[in-house]
């Protein structure tokens, strides 16, 4: 019979003394430990291989007739792994001048560069990066372009980062540049900014299969009433924008083929929770990630794809009591509706969830409260929409 000993207190207990849930948790911890040790070993080997490859490439430069070309290749690889270090490497080897203009030209040409990495570099809050962003936007030629065409060109040159403040700064630069090159089209840059975001959201609403309620052209027009310094934009302009997006969605750069991984890099919150099943009310331990107004859950932290996705739009969360689990919280929709969520079944197929509520159990009271607070904030306070709301108010104020 297996006995576990507590070295600090000199006592011991037997596996048979544990409850079924505790034994399941213990086995899960042991399994997870083995996985982590294997992953750490694998990562160490991969890092060693990449480091050796770069060292070999650096060493081989001395014997090459064109070392600059090789160094430029190394710089691109470094940039795609870490944008700041890549630019630093290119500057140190006199392949780039340390000026916003020269760096912007390099990013604008984008030869062999990961567009997500370009967006990360342009979105950095440091002054030099902000200056590079301005120069990068100024390299775009928007003269005599309708706004949709200009947006298509702009959003193809890099991938927008996820943070609201970075998006705000980038779109502000775009709006200023467009208005500078197309005087008289809009009464202010605020109008261009708000309409640009309205177009991006229209693109998502019309072409995202998860959005069931597709907006009509009338709703799109109503959304944008009064945004031209209190006046309405021409109705034919809004109609043409709508038809253009409906006919052809934006092409968004997808460098690595795994958009979800970008979602999971900087989550609002992550951690283990026990999740209650839908049809069968059993409990399973899942790794949860909260980000982008969605709650994702995985079987293991190393899984690349989630077992399920719960969009938080129109949902509410509250504390509940459960006779089988402590520290419970529950997601639910109004009017006893089925929550629009999805999961993968045992065959790996994506199926629609049938839950009217999702009940989870945290390890402690504190963790439960933190999850409730973070979910409430994700549902009701999205900084992107806060900034857009402020800009919309400015754009709808009529000239006095």
C-alpha positions in Angstrom: 0.0 0.0 0.0 1.4 3.4 -1.0 2.2 5.8 1.9 3.1 9.4 1.6 5.3 10.9 4.4 5.1 14.6 5.6 8.8 15.2 6.4 8.2 18.4 8.2 5.7 17.0 10.7 7.0 13.5 10.9 3.6 12.1 10.0 2.3 10.0 7.1 -0.9 9.2 5.3 -2.0 6.6 2.8 -3.4 7.1 -0.7 -6.5 5.3 0.4 -7.2 8.0 2.9 -7.7 10.5 0.1 -11.0 11.3 -1.4 -11.6 10.5 -5.1 -11.2 14.2 -6.0 -8.0 14.4 -4.1 -6.6 11.3 -5.7 -7.5 12.6 -9.1 -5.8 15.9 -8.3 -2.7 14.1 -7.0 -2.5 12.0 -10.2 -3.0 15.2 -12.3 -0.2 17.0 -10.5 2.2 14.0 -11.0 1.3 13.8 -14.7 1.7 17.6 -15.1 5.1 17.4 -13.3 6.3 14.8 -15.8 5.0 16.9 -18.7 6.7 20.0 -17.4 10.1 18.3 -17.0 9.9 16.9 -20.5 8.9 20.3 -21.9 11.8 22.1 -20.0 14.2 19.6 -21.4 12.8 20.0 -24.9 12.9 23.8 -24.7 16.5 23.7 -23.4 17.5 21.6 -26.5 15.7 23.9 -28.9 17.2 27.1 -27.4 20.7 25.5 -27.6 20.1 24.5 -31.2 19.0 28.1 -32.2 21.9 29.7 -30.2 24.4 27.4 -31.9 22.9 28.1 -35.3 23.3 31.8 -34.8 26.8 31.5 -33.5 27.8 29.4 -36.5 26.2 31.9 -38.8 28.1 34.8 -37.1 31.4 32.9 -37.3 30.9 32.0 -40.9 30.5 35.7 -41.8 34.3 36.3 -41.6 34.9 33.9 -44.4 32.2 35.2 -46.7 32.8 37.6 -49.6 29.5 39.3 -48.8 29.3 39.4 -45.0 26.8 42.3 -45.0 24.2 40.1 -46.8 24.7 37.4 -44.2 24.4 39.8 -41.3 21.2 41.2 -42.8 19.8 37.7 -42.9 20.7 37.2 -39.2 19.2 40.6 -38.4 15.9 39.5 -40.0 15.8 36.3 -38.0 16.6 38.2 -34.8 13.9 40.7 -35.6 11.3 38.0 -36.1 12.2 36.5 -32.7 12.6 39.8 -30.9 12.0 43.0 -32.8 14.0 45.3 -30.5 17.0 43.0 -30.5 16.8 42.6 -34.3 16.9 46.4 -34.9 19.7 46.8 -32.3 21.7 44.1 -34.2 21.2 45.8 -37.5 22.3 49.2 -36.1 25.3 47.8 -34.4 26.5 46.2 -37.6 25.9 49.5 -39.6 23.1 48.0 -41.6 20.7 50.6 -40.4 21.1 54.1 -39.1 19.7 54.8 -35.7 17.1 57.2 -37.0 13.3 56.9 -37.1 13.4 57.5 -40.9 15.8 54.7 -41.6 14.2 52.2 -39.3 10.7 53.1 -40.8 12.0 52.5 -44.3 13.3 49.0 -43.3 9.9 48.1 -41.7 8.0 49.5 -44.6 9.8 47.4 -47.2 9.3 44.5 -44.8 11.4 42.0 -46.8 11.3 38.7 -44.9 9.9 40.4 -41.8 7.1 38.9 -39.7 4.2 41.4 -39.8 3.2 40.6 -36.2 6.8 41.6 -35.1 6.5 44.8 -37.2 3.2 45.7 -35.3 4.8 44.9 -32.0 7.8 47.2 -32.7 5.6 50.1 -34.0 3.3 49.8 -31.0 6.0 50.3 -28.4 5.4 53.2 -26.1 9.0 54.6 -26.1 9.6 57.9 -27.9 11.9 56.5 -30.6 9.3 53.8 -31.5 6.6 56.5 -31.7 8.7 58.5 -34.1 9.3 55.4 -36.2 5.5 54.9 -36.3 4.9 58.4 -37.6 7.6 58.0 -40.3 6.2 54.5 -41.2 2.7 55.9 -41.7 4.1 58.8 -43.7 5.6 56.4 -46.1 2.1 55.3 -47.1 0.6 57.1 -50.1 -3.1 57.7 -49.6 -3.7 60.6 -52.0 -7.1 60.3 -53.9 -7.9 57.0 -52.2 -11.2 56.3 -50.6 -11.0 55.5 -46.9 -11.6 51.8 -47.4 -8.8 51.4 -49.9 -6.4 53.3 -47.6 -7.4 51.1 -44.7 -6.8 48.0 -46.8 -3.3 49.1 -47.7 -2.5 50.3 -44.1 -3.7 47.1 -42.3 -1.8 44.8 -44.8 1.6 46.5 -44.0 1.7 45.1 -40.5 -0.5 43.3 -38.0 -2.3 45.3 -35.4 -1.3 44.5 -31.8 -3.9 43.6 -29.3 -3.5 46.3 -26.7 -6.0 49.1 -26.9 -3.6 52.0 -26.3 -1.3 50.8 -29.1 -4.2 50.5 -31.5 -5.4 54.0 -30.6 -1.9 55.5 -31.3 -1.6 53.7 -34.6 -5.1 54.6 -35.8 -4.5 58.2 -34.7 -1.5 58.4 -37.0 -3.4 56.8 -39.9 -6.3 59.3 -39.5 -3.9 62.3 -39.5 -2.0 61.0 -42.5 -5.2 60.3 -44.5 -6.7 63.7 -43.7 -3.4 65.4 -44.6 -3.4 63.8 -48.0 -7.2 64.2 -48.7 -8.1 67.6 -47.5 -11.8 68.4 -47.3 -13.0 64.8 -47.2 -13.7 65.0 -43.5 -14.2 67.9 -41.2 -11.7 66.6 -38.6 -9.2 63.7 -37.9 -11.7 62.5 -35.2 -14.3 61.8 -37.9 -11.7 59.8 -39.9 -10.7 57.9 -36.7 -14.2 57.0 -35.7 -15.3 56.0 -39.2 -12.1 53.9 -39.6 -13.0 51.9 -36.5 -16.6 51.6 -37.6 -15.3 50.0 -40.9 -13.0 47.6 -39.0 -16.0 46.5 -36.8 -18.2 46.2 -39.8 -15.7 43.9 -41.4 -15.7 41.7 -38.3 -19.5 41.7 -38.0 -20.1 40.8 -41.6 -17.4 38.1 -42.0 -16.9 36.5 -38.6 -19.0 33.3 -38.6 -19.6 33.7 -34.8 -21.5 36.9 -35.3 -25.1 35.7 -36.1 -26.8 39.2 -36.3 -25.3 40.7 -39.4 -25.7 44.5 -39.5 -27.6 46.0 -42.4 -26.5 49.1 -44.4 -29.2 51.1 -42.5 -27.8 50.1 -39.2 -24.3 51.0 -40.4 -25.6 54.4 -41.5 -27.3 55.0 -38.1 -24.1 54.0 -36.3 -22.3 56.9 -37.9 -24.8 59.7 -37.7 -23.4 63.0 -36.7 -19.8 62.0 -36.5 -18.6 64.7 -39.0 -18.4 67.5 -36.4 -22.1 67.0 -35.6 -23.1 66.7 -39.3 -23.9 63.5 -41.2 -21.6 62.0 -43.7 -22.9 61.6 -47.3 -25.2 58.6 -47.4 -23.8 57.3 -50.7 -20.3 57.3 -49.1 -21.5 55.1 -46.2 -23.4 52.9 -48.7 -20.3 52.4 -50.9 -18.2 51.6 -47.8 -20.7 49.0 -46.7 -20.9 47.3 -50.1 -17.1 47.3 -50.4 -16.6 45.5 -47.1 -19.5 43.2 -47.7 -18.1 42.2 -51.1 -14.4 41.9 -50.0 -13.3 41.5 -46.4 -10.0 42.9 -45.2 -6.9 40.7 -45.7 -5.3 40.5 -42.3 -1.6 39.3 -42.2 -1.3 35.9 -40.6 2.4 35.2 -40.3 2.5 32.2 -38.0 -0.8 30.5 -38.7 -1.8 30.5 -35.0 -3.8 33.6 -34.1 -4.8 32.0 -30.8 -1.3 32.0 -29.5 -1.1 35.8 -29.7 -4.3 35.9 -27.7 -2.8 33.8 -24.9 0.5 35.7 -24.6 -0.8 38.4 -22.3 -4.0 37.2 -20.7 -6.1 39.3 -18.3 -6.1 36.3 -16.0 -5.2 32.6 -16.1 -5.3 29.7 -13.7 -6.8 26.3 -12.8 -10.5 26.0 -12.1 -12.8 23.1 -11.6 -15.5 23.2 -14.3 -18.9 21.5 -14.0 -20.1 19.5 -17.0 -23.3 20.3 -18.9 -25.2 17.1 -19.5 -23.4 15.2 -16.8 -22.7 17.3 -13.7 -19.3 15.9 -13.1 -16.3 18.2 -12.3 -13.1 18.4 -14.4 -10.0 20.4 -13.7 -9.3 22.8 -16.6 -6.8 25.6 -17.3 -8.6 28.8 -17.9 -7.4 31.9 -19.8 -9.4 35.2 -19.9 -8.6 37.6 -22.7 -10.2 39.6 -25.5 -13.7 39.4 -23.9 -13.6 35.6 -24.1 -12.9 32.8 -21.6 -10.9 29.9 -23.0 -10.3 26.5 -21.2 -7.7 23.8 -21.8 -7.1 20.3 -20.5 -3.4 21.1 -20.0 -1.4 24.4 -20.0 0.7 23.1 -22.9 -2.3 22.6 -25.2 -2.1 24.8 -28.3 -5.9 24.7 -28.9 -8.6 25.2 -26.3 -11.1 22.6 -25.4 -13.8 25.3 -25.3 -14.4 29.0 -25.9 -17.0 31.1 -24.0 -17.6 34.6 -25.5 -18.5 36.9 -22.6 -20.6 39.3 -24.6 -24.0 39.8 -23.0 -23.2 37.4 -20.1 -23.2 38.0 -16.4 -21.2 36.5 -13.6 -22.0 35.9 -9.9 -21.0 33.9 -6.9 -23.0 30.7 -6.2 -23.1 28.0 -3.6 -22.7 24.3 -4.5 -23.0 21.4 -2.2 -20.1 19.5 -4.0 -17.5 22.3 -4.5 -16.4 25.4 -2.6 -15.7 28.9 -3.9 -18.0 28.7 -6.9 -18.7 31.3 -9.6 -21.2 31.1 -12.4 -21.6 32.6 -15.9 -25.1 33.0 -17.2 -27.1 34.7 -19.9 -30.3 36.7 -19.4 -33.8 35.2 -19.9 -32.6 31.7 -19.3 -31.0 31.6 -22.8 -28.4 29.1 -24.0 -24.9 30.6 -23.9 -23.4 30.9 -27.4 -20.2 28.9 -26.8 -18.3 26.1 -28.5 -16.1 23.1 -27.5 -14.3 20.2 -29.1 -15.9 16.7 -28.6 -14.1 13.4 -28.1 -13.6 13.1 -31.9 -12.0 16.5 -32.2 -15.0 18.1 -33.9 -16.0 21.6 -32.9 -19.6 21.6 -31.6 -21.9 24.2 -30.2 -22.2 24.2 -26.4 -25.6 23.6 -24.7 -25.0 25.4 -21.4 -27.4 27.8 -19.9 -24.8 28.5 -17.3 -21.1 27.7 -16.7 -20.2 26.9 -13.1 -16.6 26.9 -12.0 -14.9 26.3 -8.6 -11.7 28.0 -7.5 -9.2 26.8 -5.0 -9.7 29.7 -2.5 -12.1 32.4 -1.7 -9.5 35.0 -2.9 -9.1 33.3 -6.3 -12.8 33.1 -6.8 -13.2 36.9 -6.1 -10.3 37.7 -8.4 -11.9 35.7 -11.2 -15.3 37.4 -10.7 -13.7 40.8 -10.7 -11.6 40.2 -13.8 -14.6 38.7 -15.7 -16.8 41.6 -14.8 -14.1 44.0 -16.0 -13.8 42.1 -19.3 -17.5 42.2 -19.8 -18.2 45.8 -19.0 -15.0 47.8 -19.3 -13.1 47.3 -22.6 -10.5 50.1 -22.9 -10.7 50.0 -26.7 -14.4 50.9 -26.6 -13.8 53.5 -23.9 -11.4 55.3 -26.1 -13.6 55.0 -29.2 -16.5 56.4 -27.2 -14.5 59.4 -26.2 -13.4 60.0 -29.7 -17.0 59.6 -31.0 -18.2 62.2 -28.6 -15.6 64.7 -29.9 -16.5 63.9 -33.5 -20.2 64.4 -33.0 -19.9 67.9 -31.4 -21.2 70.4 -34.0 -19.0 73.4 -34.7 -20.2 76.4 -32.8 
